[in-house]
Amino acid sequence: MTSEILVTDMAYSKEYQRQYYLKNMERIRQYQSQYYLRNKERLRQYDQQYYSENKAKINQYQEQYRHHHPERKIRQRLMQKAKRKATYEQLLQIYGNKCACCGESNRLFLTLDHINGGGYAERKALKNYPFRCVGKATREPDRSKYQILCFNCNCGKNRNNGICPHKS
C-alpha cells in the first residue's frame, strides 16, 4: 500500500513539475541564460574537467547512441525516401501525370524536363542535388520552364538539339 502511494505521488509530482515549467517557461529560460552568463567561466572549467576525467565513457556513449546507430539511419533513409516519393507524386499531379510529347502515363518512365534546357546549370546552382530541381518545380510551378516527359522523349530531345524525335 505504501509503494502504491509513493508511485502515485511521484506521478503527481512529475505532472506538477511539467505544468509549472509550461506556465513559467519564458521566466525559467531567462533565468538559465542569465545564470550561464554569470557563471560561464566556472561552468566551462567544470565541463573541461569532467570531460578529461570521463573521456572514455563519453566517447563510448557517443559511439553507441549518437552517430552510429544503424536503426536510426535506416529509419531516416526510409523517411527521406517516402518524402521524395510524395514530392514526386505531387510534381506529377501539378504537371499532368503524362508525357507532354507522346502521352506515356507509366509513372516509372516519367521525368522532369527543362523546356528551354538549362537543367545542368540549375542543378549546379542547387549544389548538384538533382532532386532539389523536383522540389523547386513543385514549390514554384512554372509551365513555361518545366514539363513532364517520358525518359525516351527526354533523352531524344537532348540528343536531337532540343527537339523530340517524335516531332521531327
Secondary structure, 3 states (H helix, E strand, C coil): CHHHHHHHHHHHHHHHHHHHHHHCHHHHHHHHHHHHHHCHHHHHHHHHHHHHHCHHHHHHHHHHHHCCCHHHHHHHHHHHHHHHHHHHHHHHHHHCCCCCCCCCCCCCCEEEEECCCCHHHHHHHCCCCHHHHHHHHHHCCCCCCEEEEEHHHHHHHHHCCCCCCCCC
